[in-house]
Amino acid sequence: MRVGKDLVAAAATPMVLGILSDGESYGYAILQRIADLSDGQLEWSDGMLYPLLHRLERLGQVEASWGSSPTGRPRKHYRLSPAGTAALAEHRRQWSVVNDALQRIWSSRGGSFAPAGA
């Protein structure tokens, strides 16, 4: 199954903020965590993650600092800021509303996903 770009884009910010709420991380580890959490159904590229991290940094929701990897190469580490914690809480409230509405829609159809009138 392929998850559509629109849905992936809509979920990107709360997913990254949620991952960073578990603690500081770096790009590759974030990409791996997304793949793990989705059982491999979501595979993001660097080109998707890093612009999002930079935007979250500009918004003050994520803070970054340089560290080094075990091999000694420089590695940028990201952590949630207080503003990011507040933004994550708001995303959780919004996604809860969306999830509840979808569950009601799907359960009202008796689990059937056939087009109406079919």
Contacts in CASP RR format, 6 or more apart in sequence:
PFRMAT RR
TARGET T0000
AUTHOR 0000-0000-0000
METHOD contacts of the structure
MODEL  1
MRVGKDLVAAAATPMVLGILSDGESYGYAILQRIADLSDGQLEWSDGMLY
PLLHRLERLGQVEASWGSSPTGRPRKHYRLSPAGTAALAEHRRQWSVVND
ALQRIWSSRGGSFAPAGA
1 41 0 8 1.000
3 41 0 8 1.000
3 42 0 8 1.000
8 42 0 8 1.000
8 44 0 8 1.000
8 48 0 8 1.000
12 44 0 8 1.000
12 48 0 8 1.000
12 52 0 8 1.000
13 52 0 8 1.000
13 56 0 8 1.000
13 87 0 8 1.000
13 91 0 8 1.000
14 88 0 8 1.000
14 91 0 8 1.000
14 92 0 8 1.000
14 95 0 8 1.000
15 34 0 8 1.000
15 37 0 8 1.000
16 30 0 8 1.000
16 49 0 8 1.000
16 52 0 8 1.000
16 53 0 8 1.000
16 56 0 8 1.000
16 62 0 8 1.000
17 56 0 8 1.000
17 61 0 8 1.000
17 62 0 8 1.000
17 80 0 8 1.000
17 84 0 8 1.000
17 87 0 8 1.000
17 88 0 8 1.000
17 91 0 8 1.000
18 80 0 8 1.000
18 88 0 8 1.000
19 25 0 8 1.000
19 30 0 8 1.000
19 33 0 8 1.000
19 34 0 8 1.000
19 37 0 8 1.000
20 30 0 8 1.000
20 62 0 8 1.000
20 78 0 8 1.000
20 79 0 8 1.000
20 80 0 8 1.000
21 80 0 8 1.000
21 85 0 8 1.000
21 88 0 8 1.000
23 79 0 8 1.000
23 80 0 8 1.000
24 77 0 8 1.000
24 78 0 8 1.000
24 79 0 8 1.000
25 33 0 8 1.000
25 77 0 8 1.000
25 78 0 8 1.000
25 79 0 8 1.000
26 75 0 8 1.000
26 76 0 8 1.000
26 77 0 8 1.000
26 78 0 8 1.000
27 46 0 8 1.000
27 49 0 8 1.000
27 50 0 8 1.000
27 53 0 8 1.000
27 76 0 8 1.000
27 78 0 8 1.000
30 49 0 8 1.000
30 53 0 8 1.000
30 78 0 8 1.000
31 44 0 8 1.000
31 46 0 8 1.000
31 49 0 8 1.000
34 42 0 8 1.000
34 43 0 8 1.000
34 44 0 8 1.000
35 42 0 8 1.000
35 43 0 8 1.000
35 44 0 8 1.000
53 62 0 8 1.000
53 64 0 8 1.000
53 78 0 8 1.000
56 62 0 8 1.000
56 84 0 8 1.000
57 63 0 8 1.000
57 64 0 8 1.000
57 78 0 8 1.000
59 83 0 8 1.000
59 87 0 8 1.000
60 81 0 8 1.000
60 83 0 8 1.000
60 84 0 8 1.000
61 80 0 8 1.000
61 81 0 8 1.000
61 83 0 8 1.000
61 84 0 8 1.000
61 87 0 8 1.000
62 78 0 8 1.000
62 79 0 8 1.000
62 80 0 8 1.000
62 81 0 8 1.000
62 84 0 8 1.000
63 78 0 8 1.000
63 79 0 8 1.000
63 80 0 8 1.000
63 81 0 8 1.000
64 76 0 8 1.000
64 77 0 8 1.000
64 78 0 8 1.000
64 79 0 8 1.000
65 76 0 8 1.000
65 77 0 8 1.000
65 79 0 8 1.000
66 74 0 8 1.000
66 75 0 8 1.000
66 76 0 8 1.000
66 77 0 8 1.000
67 74 0 8 1.000
67 75 0 8 1.000
67 76 0 8 1.000
67 77 0 8 1.000
68 74 0 8 1.000
68 75 0 8 1.000
69 75 0 8 1.000
80 88 0 8 1.000
106 113 0 8 1.000
END
